[in-house]
Each structure stands twice: as C-alpha cells, then as structure tokens.
Amino acid sequence: MTYAFDRLRILVVEDNNPMLEICKTLLITFGVGEVISAKNGDDGYKIFCKENPDIVLADWMMNPTDGISLTRRIRNDASCPNHYVPIILMTGFSEKKRVVQARDAGVTEFLVKPFTARDLYKRVAQIIERPRQFVRSEDFFGPDRRRKADESFKGTYKRETDIKQMQNQKERMKEASLHMGELRQKAGLSKGDKISFGIDDIDFS
Amino acid sequence: MIDPDQHFHLAPKRNAEFFTPENQLKKKVGTGGLSENILNKAQALLEDNTIDFRPLGEMYLESIMKGILSVEENGKTSNKEDAFASILFPTVQLKANGGMFHYPLITRIADRLIQFLEVLEDLDTEALEIIKAFHTTIRAILLGQIKGDGGQRGDDLLKALVEACYRYFEKFPDRKRE
C-alpha cells in the first residue's frame, strides 16, 4: 500500500519557468492529484485563498513578493482560509542565518536547491508523518520552531509553558519512580537493571 | 506583576499558546509512503530534463555584473544592503539552478561566492576583483558548456577562487562580518 497522493492538491509558487515545470513534473510523478501554480507571492496568495490547497511549495526569491512575505501573509492575514497549511520553502540559501529567517517567518520545511526527487519527497513525508504543533506568542505565529527537545540545551527556558512542562515532567517522574519496583517485578528485572522508555525518531532516508 | 524568580539579566518569560491542528493530510493520504520505483522514475525525469540553462545563467550573470558596476560607479553613496543584494541574489539563483539543469560545477562555485558575500563587511575594490573572478569563471563554464563536475580542472578552478577568498581575509581580517 502506498500514499494516496491523488487526493492531494499542491500549490507551487515559482517565478522561474523551467524550475516550475520541474516541480510540477516531480509532483505529478509522485501521483499528486492536482498541482496548481503561481508566478509570485502576490498571485500565489490570491490563488491560495481561492483554491485552499493542502500544501504550498514556494520559492524564496520572487518579484514583487517573495516566498517569505507569502508565508507571513498566509500565517497572519485575516483573509487567509487556512493559517496552518504546511509551507515548504525552496531556496539556494543554506546558511544558518537564512534558515533561521525562514523559520521565523513561519515556514514548515526548508528545501535547499539544487535538490533531488527524494529530497522533495522527504519534506512532504515529514509534513505528513511528523506535523508540527503551532505556536502563538507576542511576535510569532507558525509551526513550533523547536523540532524536538535538545538534550544538550543548557540555556534558559523562557516560555511559561516550558516551566509548566518541566514541573509536570518532574511530577510524572516522581510518580513513576514509586511504581518502579512493581514494574521491575513484572519484567523480572533486579534493582541494578535499566528500564528504557526511549522511542526512536522515524527516519525517512 | 513582578516574578520573584525572574533574574534581572534575563529576558522576560514569554507567553506562548500551543495548538495541535488535526492532521488532515495523514487522513487524506493514509500510510505506506511512495515506492522506490516511483522515486527512481521521478529522479530519472529530473536528470533527463533537456532545459537549456544558458539563457537563464547568462541573465543571472548579467545581473551580477550590473551589481558590480553599480557599486563601482556609486561607491560609498549606494545603500550597502541593496548593493550586497544586487550581487548576492543572482548568485543564489545560479547556485540553486545550475545543479538542477546539469551544471553542478556552477552550483559549487556560486556556493563559495555566496559564502564569501555572506561574511564580507564591505564591497571594496579588492573584494569586487574577487567577485569578478568568480563571474568570469562561471561565464567560461557556461559558454564552454562544461556540464557535470568539471573533473580535475573544475576542482582546480574552485580551489583557486577559494584561495583568493582566504588571502583576502588574511590580508584584511577586520573586513569579515561576525
């Protein structure tokens, strides 16, 4: 059994004609049901509002409105029919500061050009299998910019929700430790044996 | 209200609301991924595209040259960010599109030029000379229709350009953006 991509409608926003054709060809080969296209961010937004596609694949550099402005508009404009739509931003930029810039605009996935068919597929699969929760703060609305908890992070947790989460986790750990003896007994383990609750990340490669 | 746990030197705690939208996409497409056969077919279509990159490449090179000439003519009077953008943006396009249309060597070279531009403090005469060398090299690749990675000659060209960038920053260490 494979993905039923024929039920998907994807909007490709790209001002470079050959590149637009390549993106459309790849998506149609993947089996995507409908590929809609637009030539720049302005047209892209209009078509987005009219068609309300499932995914947006947009280029960064376009005139007069680029992919970053389009993303901000989709995430924040009151007239937008779906603020949560996944947005994949294509660009030749790969420097960290540019990735951060795109992430801060509300982009869901970043696709560095040149890319392979598999690279594009991985981004789409990521959106389907590991959708991000959304965050609204004083100055941001968009997909959670933290992909997963970073164990090596030594900085300060600033969000109120972080503090609450940490407190909840402490409580859960305390509760769990009360039942450890019972768990060990059921699993036939002795006190020195470790119990792992780790869940591995899904790898699409 | 003042939070007694808040340190003076830290940024204030931020309020954030979290939403988990329903995964409509998963509902629509189901499970199973795509087969290797489909992915290989898509990759083959990508690799076999017959689009001629030269007109597009020439257009981007022309934009870079316009940017260089504008900086040379206007010097310090031009807006610094605009001046950088006029050279950086077409370079990014060369990097992005070269490899998509059978010119991976252009992608590699343009990538190094982007790296140089991203840390460059100012578009001074010496920096512009290096940018011109990148421009000339990419133009030669395009005119000579050197598709693929360019082999040893390609590596040598890239090495020479990268060394010029290193020499620049060795000579002018204060002209590197942090």
Interface residues (C-beta under 8 A of the other chain):
Chain A: M1 T2 Y3 A4 F5 R7 L8 N16 P18 M19 E21 I22 T25 L26 T29 F30 G31 D54 I55 M61 Y84 P86 M90 T91 G92 F93 S94 E95 K97 K113 P114 F115 T116 A117 R118 Y121 A125 I127 I128 E129 P131 Q133 F134 V135 R136 S137 E138 D144 T156 K158 R159 E160 T161 I163 F204
Chain B: L10 A11 P12 K13 R14 N15 A16 E17 F18 F19 T20 P21 N23 Q24 L25 K26 K28 V29 G30 T31 G32 G33 L34 S35 I38 L39 K41 A42 Q43 L45 L46 N49 I51 F53 L56 F89 V92 Q93 L94 K95 A96 N97 G98 G99 M100 F101 P104 T107 A110 D111 I114 Q115 E118
